Amino acid sequence: MTKEPKMMAAPADKKTVSEPVDKRPKNPRGDAFPVEGFALTVDGKIKSQYPALADAMKVGLALKTKFPVIQVTIYDAEAKTRTPVTLPEA
């Protein structure tokens, strides 16, 4: 008497689970520079974007005042230049 091997059930078809549709905007990469406006960079990473230079400088100066050790620059997307934010001399 030989034993016949037991047959295993065929694997059930995998159900495809649809990914939830995410309507939020994607976060930009930290090293992807914008094509318009001004970007505030801290230690080489883009942290926020502003439509006007004055707005970006205001926030950059506030950060530099609170944390004088960090490197804060403003990136001008149109001219493709960086301007360092420095504290005014006392």
Secondary structure, 3 states (H helix, E strand, C coil): CCCCCCCCCCCCCCCCCCCCCCCCCCCCCCCCCCCCCEEEEECCEEEEEECCHHHHHHHHHHHHHHCCCCCEEEEECCCCEEEECCCCCC
